[in-house]
Amino acid sequence: MATVADSDLFAVEAFLLGDCRDRQRYPKMIKDRTRAPVIAMNETPCLEQTLDLFAAGVDDVVRKPIHVREILARVGAIRRRHECERDCAAVGELRVFFDGRDPQLKGVSLPLPRRERRILEYLVNNRGRRVSKAQIFNSIYGIFDEDVEENVVESHISKLRKKLRGKLGYDPINSVRYLGYRLDESISGG
């Protein structure tokens, strides 16, 4: 944790702690550098150990064996709770709401279809970090949705960029082929 680059750390969706020496030290080290959820795994049920882990700062404690889908569901639930704690976020003159309302630019509503709005919310939640098409897809459609192709993300982002460009006069979504997308943090109204 002390030596990893911020850009690498921002790419981590969550941390899963197994049994190890000094495990109670790691949640604070992680929380000092990132907002990613921390989940600890226990092999046996032990109330004292569970309480110690929560006191150390973990977001959840699970018991082995556990299915990866349950871990992903718990990570999603933790992220949703954190999003609910704040009902909106401002990036420059863009205000994005996490309760289903359309975003606002300079106080004026910017109507967006649900998927485009969710992509914008995801980019705002991950501002300052580059996110891949797969990460966006998993967040919007779910990791186990086999009926939708991942390439649909490109279409949604293209439409979102066009709308934002029309209102701002420039494209606030920075993209690098094969690396992903990042929202420009210096959004100003046009």
C-alpha positions as CSV (number, residue, x, y, z in Angstrom):
1,M,0.0,0.0,0.0
2,A,2.8,2.4,0.7
3,T,4.6,2.0,-2.6
4,V,1.8,1.5,-5.2
5,A,1.0,4.4,-7.5
6,D,-2.3,6.2,-7.1
7,S,-3.3,5.4,-10.6
8,D,-2.9,1.7,-10.0
9,L,-4.7,2.0,-6.6
10,F,-7.7,3.9,-8.2
11,A,-8.2,0.9,-10.6
12,V,-9.0,-1.4,-7.6
13,E,-12.8,-1.9,-7.1
14,A,-12.4,-3.5,-3.6
15,F,-10.0,-5.1,-1.3
16,L,-10.5,-8.6,0.1
17,L,-8.5,-9.5,3.2
18,G,-7.9,-13.1,4.1
19,D,-6.3,-14.4,7.2
20,C,-2.9,-12.9,7.8
21,R,-0.7,-11.5,10.5
22,D,-1.6,-8.0,11.7
23,R,-4.8,-8.0,9.6
24,Q,-6.3,-5.2,11.7
25,R,-3.6,-2.8,10.5
26,Y,-4.5,-3.1,6.8
27,P,-8.0,-1.5,6.6
28,K,-6.6,1.9,7.9
29,M,-3.7,1.7,5.4
30,I,-6.2,1.1,2.6
31,K,-8.7,3.7,3.7
32,D,-6.0,6.3,3.9
33,R,-5.3,5.9,0.2
34,T,-8.6,4.9,-1.5
35,R,-12.4,4.9,-1.1
36,A,-12.6,1.3,-2.3
37,P,-14.5,-1.1,0.1
38,V,-12.6,-3.4,2.3
39,I,-14.1,-6.9,3.0
40,A,-12.5,-9.3,5.4
41,M,-12.9,-13.1,5.2
42,N,-13.0,-15.4,8.3
43,E,-12.7,-19.1,8.3
44,T,-14.6,-19.7,11.5
45,P,-17.4,-17.6,13.1
46,C,-15.9,-15.6,16.0
47,L,-17.8,-12.6,17.3
48,E,-14.7,-11.0,18.9
49,Q,-12.7,-11.3,15.7
50,T,-15.6,-9.9,13.6
51,L,-16.0,-7.0,16.0
52,D,-12.3,-6.3,15.9
53,L,-12.3,-6.2,12.1
54,F,-15.2,-3.8,12.1
55,A,-13.4,-1.6,14.7
56,A,-10.3,-1.7,12.4
57,G,-12.3,-0.2,9.6
58,V,-13.5,-3.0,7.3
59,D,-16.8,-2.4,5.5
60,D,-18.0,-6.1,5.8
61,V,-16.9,-9.4,7.2
62,V,-17.8,-12.7,5.3
63,R,-17.3,-16.3,6.2
64,K,-15.5,-18.8,4.0
65,P,-16.4,-20.5,1.8
66,I,-18.1,-17.7,-0.2
67,H,-19.0,-17.4,-3.8
68,V,-17.4,-14.6,-5.9
69,R,-20.9,-13.4,-6.9
70,E,-21.8,-12.8,-3.3
71,I,-18.6,-10.8,-2.8
72,L,-19.4,-8.7,-5.9
73,A,-22.9,-8.2,-4.6
74,R,-21.6,-7.0,-1.3
75,V,-19.1,-4.6,-2.9
76,G,-22.0,-3.2,-5.0
77,A,-24.2,-2.8,-1.9
78,I,-21.3,-1.0,0.0
79,R,-20.8,1.4,-3.0
80,R,-24.6,2.1,-3.2
81,R,-24.7,2.9,0.5
82,H,-21.8,5.4,0.1
83,E,-23.6,7.0,-2.9
84,C,-26.8,7.3,-0.9
85,E,-24.9,9.1,1.9
86,R,-24.4,11.9,-0.6
87,D,-27.2,12.7,-2.9
88,C,-25.2,14.6,-5.5
89,A,-21.7,15.5,-6.6
90,A,-20.4,18.6,-8.4
91,V,-17.7,18.6,-11.0
92,G,-17.2,22.1,-12.1
93,E,-20.6,23.5,-13.1
94,L,-22.0,20.0,-13.6
95,R,-24.1,18.7,-10.8
96,V,-24.8,14.9,-10.9
97,F,-27.5,13.4,-8.7
98,F,-27.4,9.8,-7.4
99,D,-31.2,9.4,-6.8
100,G,-32.3,9.1,-10.5
101,R,-32.7,12.8,-11.3
102,D,-31.2,14.2,-14.4
103,P,-27.9,16.1,-14.0
104,Q,-27.7,19.9,-14.1
105,L,-25.3,22.1,-15.9
106,K,-25.2,25.7,-14.6
107,G,-28.5,25.0,-12.8
108,V,-30.3,23.8,-16.0
109,S,-31.5,20.2,-16.2
110,L,-29.8,18.1,-18.8
111,P,-32.2,15.2,-19.6
112,L,-30.4,11.9,-20.2
113,P,-31.7,8.4,-20.8
114,R,-31.2,6.1,-17.9
115,R,-28.0,4.3,-19.2
116,E,-26.3,7.5,-20.2
117,R,-27.1,9.0,-16.8
118,R,-25.8,5.9,-15.0
119,I,-22.6,6.1,-17.0
120,L,-22.1,9.8,-16.1
121,E,-22.8,8.9,-12.4
122,Y,-20.1,6.2,-12.7
123,L,-17.6,8.5,-14.3
124,V,-18.3,11.2,-11.6
125,N,-17.9,8.6,-8.8
126,N,-14.6,7.6,-10.4
127,R,-13.3,11.0,-11.4
128,G,-9.6,11.4,-11.5
129,R,-9.2,7.8,-12.5
130,R,-9.4,6.1,-15.9
131,V,-12.1,3.4,-16.1
132,S,-12.3,0.7,-18.7
133,K,-15.2,-0.2,-20.9
134,A,-15.6,-3.5,-19.0
135,Q,-15.7,-1.6,-15.7
136,I,-18.5,0.7,-17.0
137,F,-20.4,-2.2,-18.5
138,N,-20.2,-4.2,-15.2
139,S,-21.4,-1.3,-13.2
140,I,-24.3,-0.4,-15.6
141,Y,-25.4,-3.9,-16.8
142,G,-24.0,-6.2,-14.1
143,I,-21.2,-8.6,-14.4
144,F,-23.4,-11.5,-15.2
145,D,-25.6,-10.0,-17.9
146,E,-24.9,-12.3,-20.9
147,D,-27.7,-10.9,-23.1
148,V,-26.0,-7.5,-23.8
149,E,-22.7,-7.0,-25.6
150,E,-20.0,-4.9,-23.9
151,N,-19.7,-2.7,-27.0
152,V,-23.0,-1.1,-26.2
153,V,-21.0,1.1,-23.7
154,E,-19.3,2.8,-26.6
155,S,-22.6,3.7,-28.1
156,H,-23.9,5.2,-24.9
157,I,-20.7,7.1,-24.3
158,S,-20.8,8.5,-27.8
159,K,-24.3,9.8,-27.3
160,L,-23.4,11.2,-23.8
161,R,-20.3,12.9,-25.2
162,K,-22.3,14.5,-28.0
163,K,-24.9,15.9,-25.5
164,L,-22.2,17.2,-23.2
165,R,-20.2,18.7,-26.1
166,G,-23.3,20.5,-27.3
167,K,-23.8,22.1,-23.9
168,L,-20.2,22.7,-23.0
169,G,-18.6,23.4,-26.3
170,Y,-16.0,20.7,-25.7
171,D,-15.8,17.0,-24.8
172,P,-15.3,16.5,-21.1
173,I,-14.8,12.7,-21.4
174,N,-11.2,11.9,-22.1
175,S,-10.7,8.5,-23.8
176,V,-7.5,6.6,-24.5
177,R,-7.9,3.5,-26.8
178,Y,-7.5,0.3,-24.8
179,L,-7.1,2.2,-21.5
180,G,-10.6,3.6,-21.0
181,Y,-12.4,6.8,-20.1
182,R,-12.0,9.6,-17.6
183,L,-14.2,12.6,-16.8
184,D,-12.4,16.0,-17.1
185,E,-12.6,17.6,-13.7
186,S,-12.5,21.1,-15.0
187,I,-16.0,21.2,-16.5
188,S,-17.3,24.7,-17.0
189,G,-20.6,25.7,-18.6
190,G,-20.7,27.2,-22.1
